[in-house]
Amino acid sequence: MERAECIRMEQKGKFSHVDLMPIQIAKINSYFSKAHNWKCPGNDQIQNYWLKDFPATYSHITRKYHCIIEELEKAPAWLTKGVTFLIT
C-alpha cells in the first residue's frame, strides 16, 4: 500500500507546520451548526446541543486546536480515543 505524501514528508522531516491552514472560528461554527444534537457524546461527554448554544466558547476551542496542531505531543490522551458501535 502506498503512503500519503504528507506521511512521507513527515518521515523525511520536510513537513512544516507553516503548511497547515489555520482553523477559523467560522469553521467551528459551521461544524457545530451541522452537528446532531443528541447523538452519543464524545470522550468529553458534552452533547452537541450544549456546544451549539455557547458560541462564546468557539474562540477557546479554536485556540486549543491550534495548540494541538503546533505541538501534537501536548494533545490529551482522550482526544485520540473514540467509541464505535456496530449496528447489525
Secondary structure, DSSP 8 states (H G I E B T S, - for coil): ----HHHHHHHHT---GGGS----HHHHHHHHHHS-TTS---TT---HHHHHT-GGGHHHHHHHHHHHHH-GGGS-GGGG--------
